[in-house]
Amino acid sequence: MSSSPTAPTSTTGSSTSSGSDLALIACGALSQPAAEIAERHGWPVTVHPLPPLLHNQPQLIAGEVRGLAERLLGEGRRVAVGYADCGTYGALDAVCDDLGLQRLPGLHCYDVFAGPERLAAFFEEQPGTYVLTDFLVRSFARTVLRELGLDRHPELRDDYFGSYTRVVWLAQEPDDELHGLAEEAAAALGLPLTVVDTGHTGLEAALRSLVE
């Protein structure tokens, strides 16, 4: 897996970002909606995505964010971090404290979309809840089945997911295609699907706090 960042996405309509723009180092799973929200509001944000598959190796996230942040800060940029803690167990916060950066709130991106209280209620109701976002629904075959080897060894499904009892899809922009893919993902895990419409309200509010 390559950990090299992909090209930045400017929301200003120009391929060259201004030093006054906010450089948002974002998880690849959040980069597209973050850029769309910023563009809709006219916020001067340039999104610098890191590979979403870093979530499969969260111990690498803090180092990747630090390296990119130091480069952008060295260019005189304003920098913020479009990650929650995301399984770094405080390592990302240490980077943010060291470099004077803000990040998205919460333990993971699910908190950003659904709100921490709402998400905690899901797990209290059913501790064996497996959560999907729109990005994970779209990329499920690649980021889950292929990465875990279940496309080649489906018999391992219960080893990975035997303790889960349901799939909760936090639907930001649900449509018929995504509904179908979510149902396929839940069926692949042998679990019932619950759809929770979250929209982008939580992500929008979190981004506003970084921009303004």
Number of C-alpha atoms within 10 A of each C-alpha: 7 8 13 11 18 12 10 20 23 21 23 18 9 10 11 11 20 16 13 11 19 20 27 29 26 28 27 23 21 20 24 16 17 26 22 14 20 22 17 10 11 11 18 18 27 28 30 24 23 26 19 19 18 18 17 14 12 17 16 15 23 21 14 18 22 19 11 17 25 14 11 18 14 10 10 12 18 18 25 23 23 29 27 21 21 21 16 19 13 13 18 26 18 15 18 19 11 10 14 11 16 18 22 22 19 16 17 16 23 21 19 24 25 22 17 17 9 13 19 14 11 16 13 11 10 13 14 16 20 20 18 20 23 20 18 20 24 16 15 21 18 14 17 17 19 13 13 17 13 17 15 10 11 14 10 14 17 12 9 12 15 13 12 16 16 20 23 20 25 23 23 20 13 17 9 8 9 16 16 11 18 27 18 16 24 21 13 15 21 17 19 13 20 16 15 14 14 19 15 18 15 18 25 18 14 18 24 14 12 17 18 7
